[in-house]
Amino acid sequence: MSFLAPAHRLVMEPGLQTVLRLGMPHLVPGGLSESWLLKQLGDLHWQMLADRLGCPPSAVEDREGNRVYAAFRHLRLEAARLDLAREDAVLVIRSRLWRLSRTQLISRHELEAGGEALGLVTLVSAFIRREDGSNRRVCRVEVPGLAELPLWERAQPEPPALDEGEGPSADFSFTPCPPEDFNGAGFLYFPAYVAIAERALHAAGWLPASGLPVGERIVRFHANLDAGDSIDVRTRLLPGGVDELRIAAELHRASDGARMAEIVTRRHGAFAPAPLQAI
């Protein structure tokens, strides 16, 4: 009989090591579920923050005593091989947290399963609170007590590069469902942005039924939306190298056209999307 380490074990302040055995909730037909993974890493990011402050996550407040939340501003998944994950494999996540600025934090998460590296995820969050009770109106705030957190001294994460010429494109519209796509704070959850971009890509018919594994994904988040509003997605093919497919997606709020996110994804494989086959 084998025993796993506790799910969250402090290994190096302010770091965590998470160890768990993979089962159906963690997997999709192509390997490790990216949606599940991002939810897990977002929670680890918030747990490390709350642990540093010495309070439960539900008690994180700004200087005026207002409840605040972590709005993710940047996401990067690199050197990804989530397709290598299998049922019963032991997933290890090694996480560290730094200050990026007075109002922003950055975390990095190394992924490993069965002795294989599955990728590295970087998350950048900003502290925010709502104004006038709407997800469309938030302000960035400062949370006291994080001055001793190590300062991130490397270059800031780069935004996704979208300006690489006009390739074949496709449009898609989607109305998020609050019980499925919003988090407990009532915001559209950051993994939902990626999931909606994936829905748009599959609706365009640009991938084989089995899909193509993600090698890298870069996301820059700009805005949220209220329940009932829809998202318009423009998906576009970018120039890529040999045996890779690079795709850009821009998400806009349907009610006012506000840009919500930019996503660039590099996938393993050279499948030709339907729009290209007609050229």
RODO-2510 file (C-alpha; in nm, 4 decimals, decimal comma):
residues 279
     n   res          X          Y          Z
     1     m     0,0000     0,0000     0,0000
     2     s     0,1307     0,3429    -0,0893
     3     f     0,0585     0,6631     0,0996
     4     l     0,0539     1,0094    -0,0501
     5     a     0,1770     1,3209     0,1242
     6     p    -0,0877     1,5631     0,2530
     7     a    -0,2451     1,7666    -0,0253
     8     h    -0,0821     2,0930     0,0908
     9     r     0,2522     2,0595     0,2637
    10     l     0,4653     2,3649     0,3431
    11     v     0,8111     2,3082     0,1941
    12     m     0,9692     2,6520     0,1732
    13     e     0,8134     2,9797     0,2813
    14     p     0,6232     3,1067     0,0892
    15     g     0,5948     2,7837    -0,1109
    16     l     0,3705     2,4811    -0,1204
    17     q     0,4013     2,1307    -0,2534
    18     t     0,0772     1,9644    -0,3577
    19     v     0,0654     1,5890    -0,4159
    20     l    -0,2398     1,4002    -0,5381
    21     r    -0,3334     1,0890    -0,7325
    22     l    -0,5039     1,1548    -1,0637
    23     g    -0,8518     1,0230    -1,1296
    24     m    -1,1472     1,1012    -1,3518
    25     p    -1,2155     1,4503    -1,2012
    26     h    -0,8645     1,5591    -1,3058
    27     l    -0,8562     1,4123    -1,6567
    28     v    -1,0000     1,4651    -2,0038
    29     p    -0,9570     1,2459    -2,3154
    30     g    -0,6313     1,4302    -2,3965
    31     g    -0,4654     1,3943    -2,0532
    32     l    -0,4707     1,6377    -1,7605
    33     s    -0,7688     1,8744    -1,7645
    34     e    -0,6453     2,2296    -1,8146
    35     s    -0,9663     2,3695    -1,6659
    36     w    -0,9261     2,1629    -1,3495
    37     l    -0,5567     2,2515    -1,3313
    38     l    -0,6144     2,6270    -1,3559
    39     k    -0,8798     2,6148    -1,0836
    40     q    -0,6397     2,4232    -0,8605
    41     l    -0,3515     2,6642    -0,9239
    42     g    -0,5707     2,9692    -0,8702
    43     d    -0,6692     2,8261    -0,5334
    44     l    -0,3066     2,7538    -0,4416
    45     h    -0,2122     3,1109    -0,5352
    46     w    -0,4844     3,2448    -0,3026
    47     q    -0,3989     2,9969    -0,0240
    48     m    -0,0325     3,1010    -0,0253
    49     l    -0,1391     3,4654    -0,0049
    50     a    -0,3774     3,4050     0,2865
    51     d    -0,1177     3,1905     0,4652
    52     r     0,1307     3,4764     0,4350
    53     l    -0,1246     3,7150     0,5847
    54     g    -0,2103     3,4727     0,8632
    55     c    -0,5833     3,4684     0,7930
    56     p    -0,8338     3,2477     0,6094
    57     p    -0,8876     3,3353     0,2418
    58     s    -1,2360     3,4673     0,3227
    59     a    -1,0889     3,7323     0,5550
    60     v    -0,8458     3,9055     0,3150
    61     e    -0,9228     4,2805     0,3291
    62     d    -0,7817     4,6122     0,2088
    63     r    -0,6701     4,8969     0,4380
    64     e    -1,0304     5,0166     0,4763
    65     g    -1,1547     4,6744     0,5823
    66     n    -1,3295     4,5903     0,2543
    67     r    -1,3359     4,2308     0,1301
    68     v    -1,1044     4,1949    -0,1674
    69     y    -1,0437     3,9289    -0,4292
    70     a    -0,7607     3,8186    -0,6560
    71     a    -0,8335     3,9047    -1,0180
    72     f    -0,5921     3,7204    -1,2432
    73     r    -0,4287     3,9505    -1,4962
    74     h    -0,1844     3,7181    -1,6726
    75     l    -0,1498     3,3444    -1,7289
    76     r     0,1253     3,1528    -1,9004
    77     l     0,1474     2,7766    -1,9457
    78     e     0,4795     2,6760    -2,1014
    79     a     0,6684     2,3568    -2,1872
    80     a     0,3336     2,1844    -2,1444
    81     r     0,2846     1,8098    -2,1855
    82     l    -0,0475     1,7690    -2,0105
    83     d    -0,1179     1,4845    -2,2544
    84     l     0,1317     1,2658    -2,0625
    85     a    -0,0883     1,2548    -1,7506
    86     r    -0,2627     0,9229    -1,6867
    87     e    -0,5125     0,7823    -1,4392
    88     d    -0,3524     0,6747    -1,1078
    89     a    -0,0393     0,8799    -1,1764
    90     v     0,0821     1,0953    -0,8865
    91     l     0,0797     1,4650    -0,9739
    92     v     0,3240     1,6904    -0,7898
    93     i     0,2798     2,0692    -0,7991
    94     r     0,5592     2,2855    -0,6561
    95     s     0,4383     2,6427    -0,6045
    96     r     0,6104     2,9676    -0,5073
    97     l     0,4790     3,3215    -0,4536
    98     w     0,6361     3,6698    -0,4950
    99     r     0,5330     4,0357    -0,4907
   100     l     0,5246     4,1930    -0,8348
   101     s     0,4125     4,5390    -0,7182
   102     r     0,2126     4,7008    -0,4358
   103     t    -0,1102     4,5614    -0,5759
   104     q     0,0035     4,2547    -0,7713
   105     l     0,1388     3,9091    -0,6886
   106     i     0,3010     3,6467    -0,9096
   107     s     0,3169     3,2714    -0,8557
   108     r     0,4887     2,9904    -1,0457
   109     h     0,3850     2,6266    -1,0401
   110     e     0,6044     2,3387    -1,1612
   111     l     0,4096     2,0289    -1,2671
   112     e     0,5358     1,6708    -1,2593
   113     a     0,3718     1,3287    -1,2872
   114     g     0,5328     0,9862    -1,2992
   115     g     0,8773     1,1437    -1,3141
   116     e     0,7816     1,3452    -1,6253
   117     a     0,7734     1,7260    -1,6324
   118     l     0,4246     1,8368    -1,7423
   119     g     0,4873     2,2100    -1,7621
   120     l     0,5289     2,5387    -1,5793
   121     v     0,2433     2,7797    -1,5041
   122     t     0,2859     3,1485    -1,4140
   123     l    -0,0050     3,3469    -1,2682
   124     v    -0,0222     3,7210    -1,2001
   125     s    -0,3056     3,8572    -0,9857
   126     a    -0,4197     4,2018    -0,8744
   127     f    -0,6218     4,2815    -0,5626
   128     i    -0,9606     4,4231    -0,6539
   129     r    -1,2984     4,5113    -0,5067
   130     r    -1,6297     4,5806    -0,6783
   131     e    -1,7771     4,9254    -0,7203
   132     d    -2,1555     4,9685    -0,7381
   133     g    -2,2026     4,5916    -0,7154
   134     s    -2,1088     4,5235    -1,0777
   135     n    -1,8364     4,2991    -1,2202
   136     r    -1,7884     4,5614    -1,4918
   137     r    -1,6704     4,8193    -1,2368
   138     v    -1,3840     4,7146    -1,0114
   139     c    -1,0911     4,9051    -0,8618
   140     r    -0,7427     4,7854    -0,7761
   141     v    -0,6483     4,8066    -0,4083
   142     e    -0,3535     4,7353    -0,1791
   143     v    -0,3565     4,4685     0,0919
   144     p    -0,1350     4,5357     0,3953
   145     g     0,0948     4,2735     0,5414
   146     l     0,2806     4,1576     0,2304
   147     a     0,5879     4,3802     0,2531
   148     e     0,8135     4,0894     0,3547
   149     l     0,7106     3,8727     0,0627
   150     p     1,0080     3,8265    -0,1751
   151     l     1,0072     4,0748    -0,4619
   152     w     0,9954     3,9374    -0,8162
   153     e     1,3160     4,0718    -0,9700
   154     r     1,2939     3,9202    -1,3170
   155     a     1,1243     4,0699    -1,6219
   156     q     0,7484     4,1055    -1,6063
   157     p     0,5509     3,8515    -1,8106
   158     e     0,5034     3,9520    -2,1732
   159     p     0,1531     3,9903    -2,3193
   160     p     0,0456     3,7567    -2,6013
   161     a     0,1564     3,8727    -2,9474
   162     l    -0,1528     3,9140    -3,1664
   163     d    -0,0218     4,1450    -3,4407
   164     e     0,1243     3,8869    -3,6792
   165     g    -0,0828     3,9535    -3,9877
   166     e    -0,4340     3,8507    -4,0792
   167     g    -0,4828     3,4754    -4,1048
   168     p    -0,8052     3,2767    -4,1467
   169     s    -1,0538     3,3685    -3,8740
   170     a    -1,3825     3,2512    -3,7246
   171     d    -1,6401     3,4135    -3,4948
   172     f    -1,8249     3,2599    -3,2006
   173     s    -2,0660     3,3873    -2,9358
   174     f    -2,1227     3,2354    -2,5923
   175     t    -2,3304     3,3270    -2,2875
   176     p    -2,1603     3,2056    -1,9668
   177     c    -2,3711     3,0081    -1,7214
   178     p    -2,3407     3,1338    -1,3597
   179     p    -2,3543     2,7864    -1,1938
   180     e    -2,0813     2,6589    -1,4284
   181     d    -1,8606     2,9515    -1,5324
   182     f    -1,8679     3,1936    -1,2366
   183     n    -1,6781     3,1442    -0,9089
   184     g    -1,8002     3,1721    -0,5507
   185     a    -1,7286     3,5470    -0,5497
   186     g    -1,9677     3,5952    -0,8425
   187     f    -1,7009     3,6762    -1,1041
   188     l    -1,6523     3,4980    -1,4358
   189     y    -1,3763     3,2580    -1,3275
   190     f    -1,0444     3,2943    -1,5089
   191     p    -1,0343     2,9292    -1,6316
   192     a    -1,3686     2,9972    -1,8040
   193     y    -1,1994     3,2447    -2,0422
   194     v    -0,9735     2,9656    -2,1667
   195     a    -1,2620     2,7168    -2,1821
   196     i    -1,4705     2,9606    -2,3903
   197     a    -1,1785     3,0134    -2,6317
   198     e    -1,1516     2,6344    -2,6647
   199     r    -1,5244     2,6083    -2,7381
   200     a    -1,4810     2,8690    -3,0115
   201     l    -1,1883     2,6788    -3,1620
   202     h    -1,3765     2,3490    -3,1731
   203     a    -1,6885     2,5178    -3,3108
   204     a    -1,4736     2,6480    -3,5984
   205     g    -1,3713     2,2913    -3,6850
   206     w    -1,0024     2,3768    -3,6785
   207     l    -0,8958     2,0698    -3,4819
   208     p    -0,9320     1,6957    -3,5361
   209     a    -1,1889     1,5268    -3,3132
   210     s    -0,9093     1,4002    -3,0873
   211     g    -0,7678     1,7528    -3,0493
   212     l    -0,4026     1,8610    -3,0447
   213     p    -0,2056     1,8927    -2,7167
   214     v    -0,1318     2,2433    -2,5904
   215     g     0,2380     2,3251    -2,5747
   216     e     0,2100     2,6867    -2,4631
   217     r    -0,0716     2,9242    -2,3743
   218     i    -0,0460     3,2950    -2,2886
   219     v    -0,3472     3,4902    -2,1644
   220     r    -0,3847     3,8577    -2,0773
   221     f    -0,7074     3,9330    -1,8874
   222     h    -0,8655     4,2786    -1,9125
   223     a    -1,2249     4,2756    -1,7878
   224     n    -1,5099     4,0745    -1,6371
   225     l    -1,8839     4,0736    -1,6992
   226     d    -2,2154     4,0402    -1,5189
   227     a    -2,4362     3,7330    -1,5379
   228     g    -2,6554     3,7392    -1,8469
   229     d    -2,4045     3,9163    -2,0690
   230     s    -2,2477     3,7322    -2,3625
   231     i    -1,8939     3,7033    -2,4979
   232     d    -1,7960     3,7415    -2,8644
   233     v    -1,4845     3,5467    -2,9631
   234     r    -1,2717     3,6068    -3,2739
   235     t    -1,0349     3,3140    -3,3380
   236     r    -0,7485     3,3591    -3,5844
   237     l    -0,4672     3,1437    -3,7182
   238     l    -0,1126     3,2759    -3,6651
   239     p     0,2055     3,1812    -3,8522
   240     g     0,3667     2,8784    -3,6872
   241     g     0,6718     2,6576    -3,7082
   242     v     0,7037     2,2992    -3,8224
   243     d     0,4633     2,0594    -3,6523
   244     e     0,2856     2,3279    -3,4540
   245     l    -0,0401     2,5194    -3,4747
   246     r    -0,0564     2,8746    -3,3334
   247     i    -0,3970     3,0283    -3,2726
   248     a    -0,5030     3,3671    -3,1333
   249     a    -0,8348     3,4425    -2,9669
   250     e    -0,9791     3,7779    -2,8618
   251     l    -1,2744     3,7849    -2,6227
   252     h    -1,5042     4,0889    -2,6131
   253     r    -1,8044     4,1703    -2,3955
   254     a    -2,1069     4,1638    -2,6220
   255     s    -2,2980     4,4405    -2,4431
   256     d    -2,0392     4,7143    -2,5004
   257     g    -1,7547     4,5615    -2,7025
   258     a    -1,5022     4,5911    -2,4155
   259     r    -1,1994     4,3663    -2,4597
   260     m    -1,2027     4,0922    -2,1972
   261     a    -0,8975     3,8828    -2,2858
   262     e    -0,6311     3,8025    -2,5441
   263     i    -0,5100     3,4442    -2,5791
   264     v    -0,2344     3,2917    -2,7914
   265     t    -0,2004     2,9137    -2,7912
   266     r     0,0673     2,6947    -2,9479
   267     r    -0,0363     2,3339    -2,9999
   268     h     0,1721     2,0266    -3,0850
   269     g     0,0924     1,9052    -3,4367
   270     a     0,0413     2,0482    -3,7825
   271     f    -0,3250     1,9843    -3,8500
   272     a    -0,4502     2,2250    -4,1200
   273     p    -0,7691     2,4085    -4,0155
   274     a    -1,0603     2,3910    -4,2593
   275     p    -1,0216     2,7561    -4,3756
   276     l    -0,6659     2,6778    -4,4924
   277     q    -0,7672     2,3707    -4,6894
   278     a    -0,9687     2,5905    -4,9264
   279     i    -0,6706     2,8161    -5,0072
***
